Amino acid sequence: MRAGAAAIRAAIIDLDGTMLDTVPDFEAALNGMRAEFGLAPITQEIIKPLVGKGSEKLVRDALLLDWDAARVDAVFDQALAGYQHHYLAVNGERSTVYPEVVEGLRAMRDAGLRLVCVTNKPIAFAEPLLEQKGLAPYFERVFGGDSFAKKKPDPMPLLGACAALDLPPSCVVAIGDSSNDAEAARAASCFVLTVPYGYNHGRPIQEINSDGIVSSLLEAAALISAHNDTAK
């Protein structure tokens, strides 16, 4: 964190790859969709680098593995509807909470931080998933990939979350696993911390311009508390 900066009063936390490993759910939903078109199943290793840009891009990229862009365009609406149907049927069943997520959220809340979840996952998927995993009570607000006109890495979702909190971005830290989170946070003038265990489109987390890499949300909570102790 930057010395001399204001105290952090809120954290905006990503979902997929930051709080939950959701690739197994993506695997089931994407392969269910692909089967409708007679395509062979794809593995989690193939899917993982595709995650993070929203459902529309995920579905498109999963079809571009086999078809050219013109063919994908021709069936895209049908494919997206099929994917959404399959995802709603399995949402959360195969996903797991990463280590120290609950402990980290609890520590942040106990330290007085206000918490918001901002994800590129559609809100109809994100809210029930957080409820199912017992994480929803920690969050004041949840914003999905369709909550704003643009998704991360555009700063609009983070700026919208700051506005909902009625806090300046300089008092807010974004925590995520990918360049989407970091680029959005930088453009919004928020702090940004990254976790190394997520997806990041198959790229090393060390390539991201952030204020620090934390091993877990619990370590993020400790780092924020240390920063605030010196900012007081």
C-alpha positions in Angstrom: 0.0 0.0 0.0 1.1 3.6 -0.6 2.6 5.3 2.4 0.7 8.4 3.3 -2.5 7.3 1.6 -5.9 7.6 3.2 -7.3 4.9 5.4 -9.2 2.2 3.5 -12.9 2.1 4.4 -14.3 -0.5 2.0 -13.3 -3.5 -0.1 -14.7 -4.5 -3.5 -14.2 -8.2 -3.9 -14.3 -10.3 -7.1 -16.1 -13.7 -7.1 -14.8 -16.3 -9.6 -11.2 -17.2 -9.0 -11.0 -14.9 -5.9 -13.6 -16.3 -3.4 -14.8 -19.4 -5.3 -13.3 -21.9 -7.6 -16.2 -22.1 -10.1 -14.5 -23.7 -13.0 -16.2 -27.1 -12.3 -19.5 -25.4 -12.7 -18.4 -23.8 -15.9 -17.2 -27.2 -17.2 -20.7 -28.7 -16.6 -22.6 -25.8 -18.2 -20.3 -25.3 -21.2 -20.2 -29.0 -22.0 -23.9 -29.2 -21.7 -24.2 -26.4 -24.2 -21.6 -27.9 -26.5 -23.3 -31.2 -26.5 -26.5 -29.5 -27.9 -24.4 -28.7 -30.9 -22.7 -32.1 -31.2 -19.4 -30.9 -29.9 -17.0 -32.9 -27.7 -16.6 -31.9 -24.1 -13.7 -29.6 -23.1 -11.6 -29.9 -20.0 -11.2 -27.6 -17.0 -7.6 -26.8 -18.2 -9.0 -25.5 -21.4 -11.8 -23.5 -19.7 -9.8 -21.9 -16.9 -7.9 -19.3 -19.1 -11.3 -18.4 -20.8 -12.9 -17.3 -17.5 -13.3 -13.7 -16.4 -14.6 -11.6 -19.2 -18.3 -12.4 -18.7 -20.7 -15.1 -19.9 -21.0 -13.9 -23.5 -17.3 -14.0 -24.1 -16.9 -17.3 -22.3 -19.6 -19.0 -24.5 -18.2 -17.4 -27.7 -14.6 -18.5 -26.9 -15.8 -22.0 -26.0 -17.3 -22.3 -29.5 -14.4 -20.7 -31.3 -12.3 -23.7 -30.2 -14.1 -25.6 -33.0 -15.8 -23.2 -35.3 -15.0 -20.0 -37.2 -16.4 -16.6 -36.1 -19.2 -16.6 -38.7 -20.6 -19.9 -37.6 -20.4 -18.9 -33.9 -22.2 -15.6 -34.7 -25.0 -17.6 -36.4 -25.7 -19.8 -33.3 -24.6 -17.4 -30.6 -28.0 -16.5 -29.1 -29.1 -20.2 -29.0 -25.7 -21.1 -27.5 -25.9 -18.4 -24.8 -29.4 -19.5 -23.8 -28.4 -23.1 -23.6 -25.4 -22.2 -21.5 -27.5 -20.1 -19.1 -30.0 -23.0 -18.8 -27.3 -25.5 -17.9 -25.5 -23.1 -15.6 -28.6 -22.3 -13.6 -29.1 -26.0 -13.2 -25.7 -26.6 -11.6 -24.9 -23.2 -10.1 -22.7 -23.8 -7.0 -23.0 -27.6 -7.0 -19.4 -28.2 -7.9 -17.9 -24.9 -6.8 -15.7 -24.7 -3.7 -14.8 -21.8 -1.4 -11.1 -21.1 -1.4 -9.1 -21.4 1.9 -9.3 -18.4 4.3 -12.1 -16.7 2.3 -14.6 -16.8 5.2 -12.0 -15.9 7.7 -10.8 -13.0 5.6 -14.3 -11.7 5.1 -15.0 -11.9 8.8 -11.8 -10.2 9.7 -12.5 -7.3 7.2 -16.0 -6.9 8.6 -14.8 -7.0 12.2 -12.3 -4.3 11.3 -15.2 -2.1 10.2 -14.7 -2.4 6.4 -17.7 -2.2 4.2 -17.8 -5.0 1.7 -19.2 -5.2 -1.9 -18.9 -8.0 -4.4 -18.4 -6.9 -8.0 -18.2 -9.7 -10.6 -18.5 -10.2 -14.3 -20.8 -13.1 -13.6 -24.5 -12.3 -14.3 -26.3 -11.1 -11.2 -28.8 -14.0 -11.6 -25.9 -16.4 -11.1 -23.9 -14.4 -8.6 -26.5 -13.7 -5.9 -27.8 -17.3 -5.4 -24.2 -18.6 -5.5 -23.1 -16.3 -2.7 -26.2 -17.3 -0.7 -25.6 -21.0 -1.3 -22.0 -20.8 -0.1 -22.9 -18.7 3.0 -21.0 -15.6 1.8 -23.9 -13.3 1.1 -24.3 -11.9 4.7 -20.9 -10.4 4.5 -21.8 -8.1 1.6 -23.6 -4.8 1.6 -24.2 -5.0 -2.1 -23.6 -7.4 -5.0 -23.1 -6.2 -8.6 -23.0 -8.6 -11.6 -21.7 -8.3 -15.1 -25.1 -7.1 -16.2 -25.5 -4.5 -13.4 -23.8 -1.8 -15.4 -23.5 -0.9 -19.1 -19.9 -2.2 -19.1 -17.9 -4.9 -17.3 -14.5 -5.0 -15.8 -11.8 -4.2 -16.9 -13.8 -1.0 -17.6 -13.8 1.1 -14.3 -17.6 1.6 -14.5 -18.5 -1.3 -12.1 -16.0 -0.2 -9.5 -17.0 3.5 -9.8 -20.6 2.4 -9.5 -19.8 0.4 -6.3 -18.0 3.4 -4.8 -21.0 5.6 -5.6 -23.3 3.1 -3.9 -21.1 3.2 -0.9 -20.9 7.0 -1.1 -17.1 6.7 -0.7 -14.3 8.1 -2.8 -12.3 5.5 -4.7 -9.1 6.6 -2.8 -10.7 5.0 0.3 -11.5 1.7 -1.4 -9.5 -1.4 -2.3 -10.4 -3.9 -5.0 -9.4 -7.5 -4.5 -9.3 -9.9 -7.4 -7.4 -12.6 -9.2 -7.0 -11.1 -12.7 -5.9 -8.2 -14.9 -9.6 -7.4 -15.2 -9.7 -6.4 -11.5 -6.4 -4.5 -11.6 -7.1 -2.5 -14.7 -10.6 -1.6 -13.5 -9.2 -0.6 -10.1 -6.4 1.5 -11.5 -8.7 3.3 -13.9 -11.1 4.0 -11.0 -8.3 5.2 -8.7 -8.8 2.4 -6.2 -6.2 0.4 -4.4 -5.9 -3.1 -5.8 -4.6 -6.4 -4.3 -4.4 -9.6 -6.2 -4.5 -13.3 -5.2 -2.3 -15.8 -7.0 -4.5 -18.9 -7.0 -7.2 -17.7 -9.5 -7.5 -17.7 -13.2 -6.0 -14.5 -14.8 -6.6 -15.7 -18.3 -3.7 -18.1 -18.1 -1.1 -15.3 -17.4 1.2 -15.1 -14.3 -0.2 -12.9 -11.6 3.2 -11.2 -11.3 2.5 -9.4 -14.6 -0.3 -7.5 -13.0 0.2 -3.9 -11.8 -1.2 -4.1 -8.3 -0.4 -2.8 -4.8 0.5 -6.3 -3.7 -0.1 -10.0 -4.1 -1.8 -11.6 -1.1 -2.0 -15.4 -0.5 -5.6 -15.2 0.7 -8.4 -12.8 1.8 -7.2 -13.3 5.3 -3.8 -11.9 4.4 -5.5 -9.1 2.6 -7.4 -8.2 5.7 -4.2 -8.1 7.7 -2.5 -5.9 5.1 -5.4 -3.5 5.1 -5.4 -3.3 8.9 -1.7 -2.6 8.9 -2.2 0.1 6.3 -5.0 1.7 8.3 -3.0 1.6 11.5 -0.3 3.9 9.9 -3.0 6.0 8.1 -4.7 7.0 11.3 
